[in-house]
Amino acid sequence: MDWAPVSQRIWDMKYRFRDASGAVDADVEATWWRIARALAVPERDPELWANRFHEALTDFKVLPAGRVIAGAGTGRSVTLFNCFVMGTIPDNMAGIFEGVKEAALTMQQGGGIGHDFSTLRPMGAPVKGVGADASGPLSFMDVWDSMCRTIMSAGSRRGAMMATLRCDHPDIEAFVDAKRNPARLRMFNVSVLITDAFMAAVKDDADWDLVFGGKVFRTVKARALWERIMRATYDCAEPGVIFIDRVNRRNNLHYCETIQATNPCGEQPLPPYGACLLGSINLATLVKEPFTSSAHLDLDALERLVPVAVRLLDNVIDVSRFPLAEQEKEAKAKRRIGLGVTGLADALIFCGVRYGSKKAIALTREWLAAVQRFSYLASADLAAEKGSFPLFDRTRYLAGETVKGLPEEVRAAIGRYGIRNALLNSIAPTGTISLLADNISSGIEPVFAFSHIRHVLQPDGSRREESVDDHALRRWRALNGDAEPPPEIFVDAQTLSPGDHLAMQAAAQEFVDSSISKTINLPRDISFEAFKHVYEEAYAEGCKGCTTYRPNEVTGAVLEVRPEVGRAPVAIPVPAERDGDVVYIAQPLDRPEDLPGRTYKIKWPGSDHAIYITINDLVQEGRRRPFEIFINSKNMEHYAWTVALTRMISAVFRRGGDVSFVVEELKAVFDPRGGQWMEGRYVPSLLAAIGNVIERHLIEIGFLSAAESPRIAEAVEQRLKAAAGARPPGEGAGEGASKMGQCPNCGAAALTHQEGCDICLNCGYSRCG
């Protein structure tokens, strides 16, 4: 197999099984056999189906989600489901923190999570019985955010979370603006649940009530709120929007569930405790006679492949572990799967069709309609063999809006046999598994860049450059040598218009019963009016949601691309920051021999000895920035944690960038034994006192302006207020500092945003798994 070196490394690092005894998957064939045998266990003839599953997996024709590839057949206590929507959050303290616990247990097994925070009362709402005001949903989102960072610190995979809030919640404006703060809610994707009534009010410029528990808290202009949502998205790429009424209206299970949230990347709208099970058909492997006038997708092969993929995913439901019993009950009651496609853009290139063109739209509709038809027929056949999903109601199921649009032969089969899986199709982010599959294009996304350069560390410490090319480009060169690929066909995300992206998403959505994870990449200089029009058109075209990415001042440019001289493909310089087994997020600043600094003395009430804090600065271009800190005291009670704090803060300072968040974090720490009054101000803890000293120093050296200090104080006040407003069980509840573009796994500046997910083109890291 002509398998790209980057793909082989992805397999070795992420998907090759190694156990404690040293046994490994000998090669990728061994990986396929491991998966095939594990997923054939529920069959009456496991050997027969293991062979059929293996054949479908071979050459990457069927690509289960990464959780399945990494976990099936390993015996590890992990879930094979990518993501979950968690249970409804009760509006009381006990229920809220039970939700945090359930989320932590789910993430511990590798599952991403989605949560709707609309059930929590708004900030300032009274809490009966304790004489306090609610702190609002955003304060509790901060709790989830901290939990996610903690879980991530114990493992190698960054946690993924989605937070949703209804467009009529009284705290919607704060939710919309939350991620303008680059240090807040970095573990979350956030989306607003947009109703049909709201869109109608926007069109009419009507009043819009913000309500909770039947009480109107405020009334705003719908169009003004819509503009605020759009402006925040324009400025910092979030929130996304989910057209929630359309999601529920078109849900096959409209008669037995209500959806208020999605998985982190948005391709699976799910009910409470719903599970997200994903897999993809690799369309690029099914094109016959590529780059010729006879090029075509082999629909006969697709018809043979889809039923095997449906059965394989259906079996995952029976063999997987589940973090929570509620998740297992929900998954087995409805048996929803998300079979989609990947490699669409490469398949179009093979057929000589430009992504986004009328021909591409027609082929996308034809191919996705075939996948849908074959999926539903296969599930009906499975129902005849194994039984329908337990909550199947033939009359009400066939009355569903999406099911009514299926071909008559499919509806007849469902009427005759029932159906095994309540929902069958979804277009998921396939960033890492697409890299595994010889770097095919991801999902229904266009090719982001046809070529980029990786810097690979060698055993002797040197670095070797290697070119990583898109699968279609590699096939072109194999067939045509050095001949230039036709630029009218080899188009990438940078050359496409927003309309091209949107037309492809809308074409696919018609044949997808769940939803689609797709990012519409937009140029930095797009006007706000043109930007806003993308979302309005997405609603008009029948999409279930919309996510865009525009380089901006908050997140920066995720990935800068530049034309390679003399070639149509794009070259992306990808600096490597990996050194041996240590992964650097940024290169630490070098320490000169001498540094200017200052020492501060604080006396914490109740302690016999003063604490001395020395902060040394690095001078760069005539300006001082903090470089290291030393904390000393004769009081040995503090010795261990002051040494640890010294090392940690110094390490943060030496990474560079905006380190003012250190002040915010320290000042927000409160001592459960109580704080102290110092110089006329209440300081909640000794750590907060140290934070005050660092803040004072940053202002004195000009690193932090006095005008910025209130911003930190406000953030700290909100967090302390949330802590102080905690309520006992039974009472009501009341919300990156680092620039994107740098991979958290390998450190390379190769992090791109596709399909609602962050994906590294250097090492294959995927935030979504």
N, C-alpha and C positions, 0 to 999 in steps of 0.2 A: 504494500500500500504506500502510495506517494503521500506521506503524511507530514505536514509542516512541522519543523522542530518546535515552534511555539506550542503547537497542539499536543505534541508528545510531552512537553514539560507540564502543560496544564493537567494532562492525565496523571502524570507521575506525582504532582504536588497535591491535587485536589481529589482525585477519584480512584487512584490505585490503592487497593486495600492492603494494609500491613497490620498484622496482629502482634501481640506482645512477644510471641515466640520467634518472630522474625519472618514468618511466612508472608508471602506477597502474591499479588496478581502478577503472574510471570509476564504477561503482555496484555494488550487491550482485549484480545480474544478471551483471555481468562476472566477479565472484567465482565464481558458480555455473558459468559457462561455463568458466572456468579449471580448476576441479576436474573438471567433467564430461569435458572433452576429455582431460585428463591421465589419468583413470582408464579411459577408453575405449580407450587405446592397445593393450592386450593383445587386444582383440576382433578377429575377422575382418572385421567391418564397424564400424569406429570411429565413423563419422558417425552411424549408426543408434543406437548405444548412448550416444554423447555426448548426443543429443537426449533419450533416455529418462532418462539420469542427470540431465540438466538439469531435466526436468519433475519428477522426484522431489525435487530440491533446492529448487525454487521454492516460495515461501511456507513454507519451513522444514518441509516434510512429512517429509523424511529429514534427519537432522542427523549427519553424520560427526563424529568427535571433533575437537577443536580442532587437533590436530597435522595432520590431513588438510586442514582448511579453510585453515589458515595456510600449509602447505607444498606441497600438490599443485600441480604445474604451474609452480612458481617457479624450478626449476633450482637451488635452494639445496641445499647438502650437509647436509640434515637428514633425520631419520627421520620417517615418517608414523605410526609406532607410538607410542602414548602411553607405555608402560612395558615393562619387562623384569624377569624374575627372572634373577638372575645365576647363574653357574656355581657348583657346589659348592666351598666354600672348603676347600682342603687344610689339614691340621693341621701346617703347617710355614711358616717365615718367607717363603721364596721364593714359595710358593703364595698366602699371605695378601696380599702386596704386589702380586702379579700380579692378584689379585682387585680390589685398590684401583685399579690402573691401568685394568682393564677397566671398572670402574664409572665412573671419571672420563671415559673415552672415550665411554661411553654417555650420560652426563649432558651432555657437551659438545654432543651432537647433539640434546638436548632430551628424552631419555628418562628417566622416573623408573625407579627400580630397587627390587627386593626381594631380600633376602638371608636365608638361614637360617644362623645362627651356631652351631647345635647341633653342628657338626662340630669345633669348636675345644675343646681340652681345658680343664678348669676351672682356676680360679685355685688355685695351690698344688700342682698336679700336677707331678711331677718331669719334667724334660727331660733325657733321657739324653745323655751325652757332654759336656755343658757345665756340669754341676753347678749348675743353676739351677732355679727353680720357674717354672711357667707363670703368665702374668699374667691369663689368662682371656679369654673372648669379649668382655666389656664393655670391656676396655682397647682392643681392636681396633675395636669399634664407635665409640669416641672418634676413632680415626684416620679412619674413614669419615665421621664427622660433620664433622671439620675439612676433609676433602677436599671435601665437599658445599658447605660455606660458601665455600671458595675458588673452586669452579666457579661458584657463584652470583654471587660478586663480579665475575666477568668478563662476566656477562650480566644480563638484566632479569628472568629467571624463576627463582623460588626452586626449588631442587632438592627433589625428593620421594623419600623412601626408606622402605621397610618393613624392619624387622628382626623375625625370628621366633626363638624358642627353644623346644625341647621341654619339656614339663612334667616330664620325668624327668632333665633335665640338672642336674648338681650345683650350677651357678651360677644356678638358676632364681629363687631368692629375691632375689638381688642384681639380676637382670634385672627382676623384677617391681617392685622399689622404685626402679629407676634414675631414673625421671622425676619422683620426688618432689623431686629437685633441679631447680629451675626453670631452671638454667643448663646442664643437661646433655642431650645427645642431642636438641637442639631440631630437628634436620633429619630425625629419624626419627619415623615411627609405629612402635609396637612391639606385637606380639601374641604370646600364648602358644599353642603348638600343643598342644591338649588332645586326649587319646586317649580312646577308649571305656573302656579299662581304668581310666583315672584317674577318670572319672565314676562308674564302678561302685564304685571304692574310696572315693570321696567319699560315696556313698550309704551304704556299709557302715561308714564311719569306720575304714577299714583302714589298715595301714601302707603306705607308699609309698617304694620305693627310688629314690634318685638315683644314676644310673649313668653311666659313660662308658667306652667301650672294653671292656665286659663286666665292669668292676669296680664294685662298690657302694661309693660314697664315704660316703653317709649314708642313714639311713632316717628319714622324717618321717611324720606323720599326714597322709593325703590331704586330709581335711577341713580341717585347719589350713592347709595350703598353698592350698586353694581359697579359704578365708576371707581369706588374705593377698592373693591375686590380686584378689578382689572388693573388699577394703578399699582397695587401691592405686587401683583403677579408680574407686571411689566418691570417693576423696580428690582424684585428679588426672587423671581421664578416660582413663588408660591403665594397663595394657595392655588391648588388645582380646583376644578369644579366637577361635581358629579350631579347629573340631572336625575335626581333620585326618584321622582314620580315615574319617569320613563323606565328606570331600572325595575321598579316594582310592577309597573303595568305589563312589561314584557317578560316578566319572570315566569317560567313554566310552573313554578310552585306558588303562584299568586294566591292560591286558595289555602295555603297552610303556613306561610311565613311572611314576615315583613323585614325588608333589608334597610339598614341605616348606616352601613359601613362597608369598606372593601379591605382586601389584603393590601400590604404596603405599596404595591405598584399599580393597583387599581384594576387589574384584569379579572378579578373575581369578586363581584359584589356578593356578600354572604350574610346570612342571618346570624344571630348570636350562637357562638360555638361552632360556626360553619368552618369547614376545612377545605383547603385549596390544594388540589391534586392536579399536577400539570404534566404535559408531555407534548411533543411536537413531531409532525411529519416534516422531514427535510425535503422540501420541494426541489432543491438544487440537485439532489441525487436522481430525480425522476425525469429530468429533461433528456430527451433523445436527440442525437445529432446536433449538439450545441454549435452555435455560431454559423449555422447554415440556413438556407431558406426553408429547409424542411424541419427545423428545430420545433419540438413540441413536448408538452408534458404528457408522459405515459399514463393516461387515465385508467387503463386496465391494471397497471401495476399499483396505482393509487387505490383502486377498488379492492385489490388483494391485501394491501398493507393496512388500511384503516381498520378493518375488523380485528386484526391481530393487535393493533395498538389499543383499541377500545377494551379488548379482553385483558390485555396486560395491565392497563391502568385500573380496571375494575378489580383485578386481583390484589392490587396494592392496598385497597381498602381493607381486605381481609388479613393481610400479612403484616401491616404496619402496626407499630406501637403508637399510642396516643398519649400526650402529656396529661390529659384530663379525661375522666370517664364521660363527661358531658360532650366532649368533642367526638369520642368514639360513637356515642349514641346518635348524635346528629349525623355523622358521616354515613353510618350504616342504615339509618332510616331513609336517606335520600340518595345515597350513592352517586353524588354529582362528581363528574370528572371535568377536566379542562383540556381536551385534545385540540391542539392548534397546529400552526405551521411555522416553519422558520426557513430561512434561505430564499424568501420570496424575491428579494431584489436581485440576487444572483441568478435565480431561475429566469427572471425577465431579461436579464442581460444575455443569458444563453440563447434566448429566443429572439434577440435583436430588438427588444422593446425598451423604450425609455421609461423609467420610473415616473409615475405621475401623469403620463400621457393617456389619451382616450383608449388606446389599445391596452395599456397597462391596467387601466381600470376595468376594462372588459375581461381581460384574462384573470384578474384578481377575483372578480365576481364568479367567473366560470369555475376556477379552481376551488374557491372557498365554498361555493354551492355544492360541488362534488364532495368535498370533505364533510360538509354538513349532512348531505344525503346518505353517504356511506356510513357515517357515524350513527345516525338514528336507526338505519336498517340493521346495523350490527347489534345495537343495543336491544332492538326488538327481538332479534334472533336469540340473544343472550337471555332475554326474559322468558322466551319459550323453553329454554334449556334449564335456567336456574331460578326463574321467578323474577317478578318486577320488584322495584324498590318498595319497601313496606308501606310508605305513605302514598302510593300510587292510587289515584281516584280517576278511573278512565274518563268519565263524563267531564269532570272539571279540568282534567289535564288537557283533553282535546279541545276544550273551550278557550284555552290560553291564546293570547295574541300571537306569540311567536309560533306556537304549534299550528295555529290556523294557517300560517304562511308556508308550512312545509309542503313538499310535493304530495299529491294525492296518494301515491303508492306508499309513502312513508306513513301518512295518517292511517291508511288502511291496515298496515302492518302493526301499528301501535294499538289500533282498535281490536285487532285479532289476538295479538300475543301479549300486549302490555309493553312496558319498556323497563329495562334494567337500571338505567341511570337517568335521574331526573333532569339534569342538564349535562351537556356533552362537550361543548366547544368554548374555547377561550384562546386568546392570543396573548401569550405570556412573554416577559422579557427572557431572552435566551442568550444573554451576553456571554457567559462563561462556557455553556455547552456549545454555543456556536463557534467559539474559539477552539474548543475540543474537536469539533467536527471539521477540522481543516480550515478554520477561520471563515466560515460561511457568513453571509449577511444575517443579521439578527432579527427574528420575528418577521414582522411586515415592514420593518424599518428600511430606509435606503442604506446603501453602503456609506458608513460615516467617512472613511478615508481608505483609499485603495492600497496605500503603502505607508508604512511607518518604520522607523528605525528603533531597534532595541539594542541596549548595551548589556552584554552578557558577561558576568564575572567568571573568569577562568580560574582553574585550580592554583595557578602560580600568582594570582592576584591581579593579573592584567585584565583588560576588558576587550571583548570582541564585539564588533558591530555586526548585526544581522538584520536583513531586510525582512519585514513581515508583510506579506501581501494578502489581499482578499482572495478568496477561493476562485472567484470568476477571473480575476486577473491572472492567477497562476495557470488556470486552464487555458486562457487565451495564449499565454506565452508558450505553453507546452505544444499548442497546435500551430502557432503562427510565428514562433521565434521572436525576433526583435521588431516585428512589424507593430506600428503604433495602434493601440486599440481605438476604435471609433469613439470620439468624444461625445457624439450625440447619444450614445448608448451607455457609456461608462460615466454616469453622472453620480455625484456624491451628495451628501446632505447639505453641503455648503452651496451648491449650485441650484438647489431646488427652491421654488417659491412656497410660501405658506399654503397656497391653494393646492399645490401638488401633494403635499403631505395630507391635507385635510380630505382631499378627494379619495385618496387611497384608504384612509381610516374609515370614511363613510361607506365606501364600497365593501370593505371587509365586514363592517358591523352588521350589515343586513343578514349575514349568514353565520353570525356568532351569537349563541344564546346567552352567554355570560357577557364579558366585555373584553376590551382590548387595552393592552398596555402599549402606548405609543407616545413618543415625545415629538412635538412639532418644533424643530430647531429653527429659530428666527434670527435674523441679523441684528447686531447691536443697534444699528441706526434706523430700524423700522420705526415709523411714527406710532404714537400711542393710538391714534384713531385706527390705523391699519391693524395694529396688534389686537385691539379690542374686537375688531370685526371678525377675527379668527374664531373667537369664542361664540359670538353671536351666530356665525355661520355653522359652527359645530352643532349648536342646538337646532338650527333650521334643517340641517342635513340628517338629523336622526341619531347623532352620536349619543352615547350614554355618559360621556365625560370628555374632558379636554385637558391636556397638559402641554405646556409649551416650555421652551428654554431659550431665553435671550440673555447673552452675556450682559452683566450688569455690575453696578458698583458694590453690591453686597456680596454676591457669590463670585464675581470676577468672570473671566472667560474660562470656561471649563477646559477647553482644549483649543489651542491656537494652531491653525493649519496654514501652510503656505505652499504655493505651486512649486513642484520640482521642475527645474529647468529642462525643457525639451521633452517633457512627458505629460500625458493627460492625468495620470494618477497624482495623488497628493502625498507629499512626504511630511512626516511629523517627527521633529527631533524629540527624542525621549531620553532625557538624562537619567542615568541609573544612580540610585542612592543606596543600593544594597551592598553591604560589606560583610562577606562571610555569612554567618547566620543571624546577623543583627540587621534589622530594618530601621533606617532612619526616616522619620517624617520630614525633617529638614536638616541640613548640614549644620552642626553646632558652630557658633562663633568661636574663633580662635582667641586665646587669652594672651594679651601682651604681658610683658614683664611687670610693668607698673600700671596701676589703675587709680584714678581718683575716687574718693569715697567719703562716707560720713557715718559716724556712729551715734545712735540714739539710745537713750536710757528710759526705760519705763519701769514703774514700780506698781506691780499688781497687788491691790489690797488683799491682805491675808497671807502674803508671802514674805518671808524674812529677808529675801535677797532680791536685788534689782535684776532686770534682764537687759542685756546690752545687744543692740541690733546694729550690725554694720552692713551697709549696702555699698558695694563698689560699682562703678559705672565704666562703660566703654565709650570712648569718644569716636564718633563716626561723622565725618564731614562737618566738624565743628559742633556737633550736637551730642549730648550725653544720653545714653540709654542704660537701664539697669543691666548688670551683667552677673552679679553673684550676691549672695546674702549669707551672713554668719550670725547665729543667735547663740549667745553665751550667758550663763548664770551659774552662781555657786550652788543654787538649789538643784540638787541631783534628782529631785522628783520629776523635773522636766527634761532630764538629759536625753532620754531615748527619742522622744518625739520631736525635740528641738533639733537634734542631729538629722532626723529623717526629714523634717520640714526644710532645714537648710539645704540639704541635697536636692530635694524635689523642686523647690522654688528656683534654686540656681540652675537646675537643668532646664526649667521652663524659660528662664531669662536668656540662657545661652542659645535657645532655638530662634530667638529673634521674633519679629512680628509684634502685634499688639498684645502686650502681656497684662494690660490693665484688668483683665478678667480675674487675675490672681487676687487683686484687691477685693473685687466683688465677692469672690468665693469665701475669702477669709472673714470679711466683715459680716457675712450672713450666717456664720457659725454661732450658735448659742449654746451655753453651758446649761444642762438640765438642773444643775445645782444653783443656778442664778448667776447673773453678771454682776458688774460693779460700776459705781459712779466714778468717772475720771474726768477731772477738769470741767465739771459741770454737765457732763454728758453721760448717758447710760451706755455702757459697752457690754454687749451680751456675753462675751467670753474673752479669755486671754488671747485666743487666736484672732478674734476680731480686733483686739488692741494692736496686735502685730500688723494686721491689715491696715489699720489707721496709720501706722508708722510708714508702711510702704507707700500708701497713698500720698501722705505728706511729702515723702522724698520724691516721688514721681512728679508732683506739682513743682517742687523747689528746683528740680533740674530741667523743667520745661518739657518733660516727656508727656505729661498729662496736664492739660490746661485746666484752670480752675472752672471753666465753663463745663468741662466734661465730668467734673466731680459730682454735680447733682444727678447726672445720668446714672452713675454708679450708686449713689445714695438712694435714688428712686427704685432701682432694681433690688437693692438690698432691703429696702423698706417693704416692697411687695412680698419678698420671700419671708421676711420675719413676720409680716402681718398674716401670711398664710399659715405659718407655724403657730402663731398666737391664736389664730381663729379656729384651731382644731376643735372638733366637736365629739362628744361621746357617742357611742352607738345609739342608733335610733333617731338622731337628729339630722337635719338637712346639711347638705354639702354646698359649698359654694359654687393655672395656665401654665456659620461657625466662625467662632473667632478666627479659625484657620481658613484661608482662602481655598476654595475648591480648585480642582485641577491637579492636586497632588494626591497620589494614591496612598491610602492609609496602610496598605500592605507592603508595597515595594518602594514607596517614596517617589516614584517617577512622576513627572508632570504629564501624565497620559490618561487622566481620569475624564471620561466623557459621560454624558447624560443621555441615555437612550431608554425608551419604553418605561419612563418613570423610575429608572434605576441608575445608579452610578456604576460604571464599568471601566476597568483599567485595560487599556490596549497594550500595556507592557507586560503585565504578569497574569492577566486574566481574572484578577479580583473582581467580584461582583457583590455589591451591597445586598442584593436580593438573593444571593445564593447561587 
